Amino acid sequence: MEHSIESYIKNLVRDVIGQNLCGLQIQSDRQTYVIANWKMNKNLNETAEFFQKINSSHDVSVVICPPTQLLYPAHLLIKQSGKPIGLGGQNVHWVDKGAYTGETSGNMLKGVGCEYVIIGHSERRQYSFEDDELVNKKALHAIKSGLIPIICIGETLGQKNSMQTEQVLSKQLFGALKDIDSSQFILAYEPVWAIGTGQSATAELAQETHAYIRSVLKQILGQKAESISILYGGSANDSNAADYSAMPDIDGVLVGGASLNAHVFDAIINVFAKGEQNS
């Protein structure tokens, strides 16, 4: 009986979402973002070629996060183009300076033109053993340095199959946002099981998860939670972007592989720009 009630409620939520998509205007004053995470891709020539081809939209905040070695050239290319594109790092250390070979501080990122930085991406959590405590330290340092952290959260396939998604996300949120009372950050829900696999979450499933994330945010930040942009980041591309853009709690996308092609990335930007114009 309980299972039937739960299924009924979930179906009811889907029906309400569907009605919104069929005619109701979704109002939100949250900023919409389309953010590119290039990971360990592109050289200097390829970066220059990308910025020659890429367009942008004043209705959507476009951010490019290239490898560290390409940050300053990308900054110069953006200035030269005159396009309203933001720049972000893919990682940051948690102190200003010191004997930390191979690391980059928030002040260094600011010095080469960065406004944003990705923190806690699942690949770094996996390869560099970053936990919620470390993500929190980095986020606090980024905010102190004047950067907007893009804080990533998400569950693995095993956790999803074990029905632990909400438990995992709650733990990650409370851990990552400890002592953060500012609303100057972005969240990216990136289901680990979808990253780089081509198996993206359906728009309906992503919407349900984003709505849950916002409910947890309200527990942590109160009404400030309404102003936090929550992006979807699991194999987002030009084929599924329209589905995500129609959802009320999906405020943009964090794009991996599909961001390496300027024309494909432009198509994703255009989808979200049209969504903004229709809201």
N, C-alpha and C positions, 0 to 999 in steps of 0.2 A: 504493500500500500504506500509506504513512504517513498519507495522508488518511483511509483506511478505519479505521486504528487510532484516529486522533483522533476520528472520528465515533462509533466504538464507545465510547470513554471518555466522551464527552459524553452519549451515550444512557444509559450506565451511571449517570452522576451523576444524570440526570433520574429514572431508575428508583429510585435510593436515596431521592431527595427525595420521590417519590411514595409510597414505602413509609412514610416518616416521617409523611406527611400522613394515611395510612390507618390509623394506629394507634399508632405510636411517639410517646411524649411528648417533645417538644423542650424540653430544660432549658437555661435561660440566666439568669444573674444580671444581665444587662445591663438598663439602664433602657429602657423603651419610651416613645417620644415621639410625640405628634401636634402638629405645629407649623404654625401659620397664617402665611403670608407674604401680607399684604394688598397689597403693592406700593404703587402710587399710587392707592389707592381709599379711599372712605368719608370723610364729614365728621363733625363732632362729634355731631350728632343720630343719624346712622346707627350710630356707634360705641356710643352709649348704648343704642340699641335692640338691638344685637347682644348686649351683655353682659346685658341683661335676659332674652334668649331662650336664651343658651348654657348648657348644663349642663357637667359635667366629671366625671372619674372619678379616684378615689384610686389606681386600679390603673395609670393611664397619666399621664405628665407632659404636661399640655396647656400650650402656649406660644402666645401671640399676638404677632405682630410687625407693628404698625401703622406708618404713616408717622410720621416724627419729630415732626411738629406734634401728633400725637394721643397721644404716649407718656404724658405726665403725666395728661391726662384719663382715659386707659385705666387707668393705675395707680390713680387714685382710684375709678374704677368697679369695678375688681377688689376693692379693699379694702372698698368698700361692699357688694358682693355676698357677700363671705365665701367665695367659691369658690376652690379651690386651682388657680389659673391663673397661670402664669408670664408675664413680659413680656420682650420682646426688641426690639432695634433692627434695622434692615435694613442698616445700614452703620456703620462707625466709622473715625475717622482714626487715625494711628499715633503721634501725639504728644499730650501732655496739654493743651497750650494753645499759642496763637500766632496769627499773621496768616494764617489759613486760612479765608477767607470761605466760609460755607455748609457748613462741616464740623462734625462732632460728635465729641468725645473720649469715651474710655471712662469717665472720671470724670463727665462730663455725663450719660451714659446711666445710670450707677449712681445719680446724684443724682435722677433722675426715676423710679426704681423698677425699672430693668431688671436682669435676671439673665443674659440671653443677648444675643447679637448675631449676625446672619447676616454671613458674610464670603465674598467671592469668588463671589457669585451670578453665573450666566452672563450675566445682563443687564448687570451692572456690568462684568464682564470685556469684554463687547462694546461698551457705550456709553461706559464710562469708561476703557477700555484697561487694566484691572487685570491684571497678570500674577502669576505664582506668587511672585515676590519681594515684591511689594506685599501680596499675600494673607498671606504669612508675617509681614511687619512688623505688619500689622493684628492678626493672631492673637496674636502675642507681646504687643502692647499690650493687647489685650482681657484676656488671662490676667493680666497684671500689674495691670490695673484691677479684677480680681475678677469679671470676666464670663466666661461659658462661650461660647466661639465655636462657631458652627455653620458649619463650613468646607465649602463647596460645591465639588465636582469633577464633571467630565463631559465627554463628547466630542461633537463636532459630527456632523452627518449625513455630511459628507464624510469625516471621520476614521473613522466607523463603517463606511462603505462601502469604505474603503481598508484595513479590518482593522487599524486602529491603536488601537483602544479601550484595550487593555492598556498599550501604550506611552505613550499620552496620560495615562492615570490614574496610572501609575507616576511620570511626570515631575511631575504636579501634586502628588502626595502627598509626594514627596521635597522638592519646592520649598516647599510650604506648611508642612511640619512641621519645617523646618530649625531646629535648636537648641531644639525643643520637647520636653522630657522629661516633661512632665506628661500625665496621661491625662484632664485636665479639659477635654475638648472633644468635640464631636459632629461626625460626618461626614455629609454629605448627598450621595448620588450622584444627580445630576440630569442625565440625558442631554439635551444641548442640543436634539437633534432631537425630543424629546418635550414640551418645555416650551411650553405654550400652544397646542399643535397638536392635542391630543386623541389623539395617537398614543403611548400609553403603552407602555413595554416590558412584555412578558409577565412574569408572576411568575417563571417558570423562568429567563428571560434575566436578569432583575434579580438573582435569587438567585445565578446563576453569577458575575455581575459583582461582587456584594457579597462573595462568597467569595474572589474574586481580590483585592479591595481589602483584605480582612482578612489575606490572605497577605502583601501588601506591608507592611501595618502591622506585622506580626510582624518583618519585616526591620528596621523603623525603631525599634520600641518594645519588641520582645521580648514577654514574657508580658502586658505591659500592654495589648497589642492586643485581648485577649479581653474587656476591660471597656469598650471603645469602642463606643458605639451608632452604627450606620450606618443612616441613613434613606434611603428612596427618595423622589425628588422630581420625577418627570416626569409631569405630568398625572394625579396621583393623585386619586381621587374616591370617592364612596360606592359606585360600581358595581364598582370593582376592588380596593377596600381589603381585602376578605376574602382575596383571592388572595395579596396581599402579606403580610398578617398571618400566614399559615400557613408562611412561609418562615423557616428557622432563622437566616439571617444578615441578615434585614430587621427592624430594631428600631424601626420606626415610619415615619412619612411626613412630608415637608415639603410642605404643601398650598398651592397658589396660588389659582386662581380658585374652586375648590370650597370654600375657607375663608371666602368672603365671605357665604355663606348660613348662618346659625346652625343651621338644622335639618339641612342637608346635612353641615356640619362635625360636629355632634353624632352623626350616623349613623356617620361615620368613627371618631370617638372610641369609640363603643360597640363597633364591630367589634374594635378593638385591645384594649379592656378585656376582652371575652369571651375573646380569645386569651390574655391574661395569666391569666385565671381557670382556663383549661383546661391551662395549662402546668405 
